[in-house]
């Protein structure tokens, strides 16, 4: 009996040690997506509060610090919208973040402008383009409806418009049929015209004037920070496995809404923090050191990871392997490994472990892509891959519906176990 009890306790302990903790991950995502962090942008110190929260967890798990500090400060310059934001057309008041999005490249503005509409009735071919470009639209907003426009030259012309204000108008407003999305990278440079996306179904039938009230604050040399902690290896403390993820998201769009960013990338942040929790347990300390980097500035253009790659906390040649995690909230279709074709042995190891244990449906390979925080390290010769989850069960992206409550974390346990097996072997 006694033996049985001991066996039972051992099993219990074993299970405890083995267990990835999806509840822990959910609680991290809930916190990071809460209003207290303002969408983890640079307004209301959202980034600093999120970084302090992450550091608090690192402290709890007794992670070691580089230079006596979990934070690595650096500076960014970016536009921001944390104050008034209103847009109305006639009597129709549109909802920020749902019915309209203002590009972060836009300066503050408070005015009512007449609209010049361009659609398939007056914009069918090159002659139409030439005609409209001769008009003086400097006091108007050009409203663009691309529906039913098929001419190749005209479509080519739209592409250019993305970054230029060819009409020299006060602004450009696009009518969209699908859900609107937003990007923080637009905010690196403030342009001299306002760019708006409008949701067709929210618009009144006649649009004569657009009334806009946007307050923008350009944050010059704003101090933000990466968060870093590590667990010292037993045999090779100067050789590092590295897990990375970005904790920043898009922040606020006006004073009424913020982007929660549950899948992008509270999900990856939570897994990195869960891995830190797991590997910090004494009984599973590894031979190699394991480092955890959580970056800000990703959405503005990989700024945090680029800074850390340029100002490493230890020599980058000591990185044994780096795994970046971004968008892990799904998984019904498995994972994709960016740089799999560059690091075939490591990729094959992931495939083999998964074949043996059956954690997830597929471990798909993909070539190089500078689409997340592994990239600045990879470009410096660090062996690095980027893993993201696949699956159509949750598709919200860069909109207000990327919320914690709906994040499925379908294959959280499988992906987590795959990663710890990968490191243990
Ligand atoms: Zn993103």
Boltz pocket constraint, residues with backbone or C-beta under 6 A from the ligand:
constraints:
  - pocket:
      binder: B
      contacts: [[A, 264], [A, 299], [A, 398]]
      max_distance: 6.0
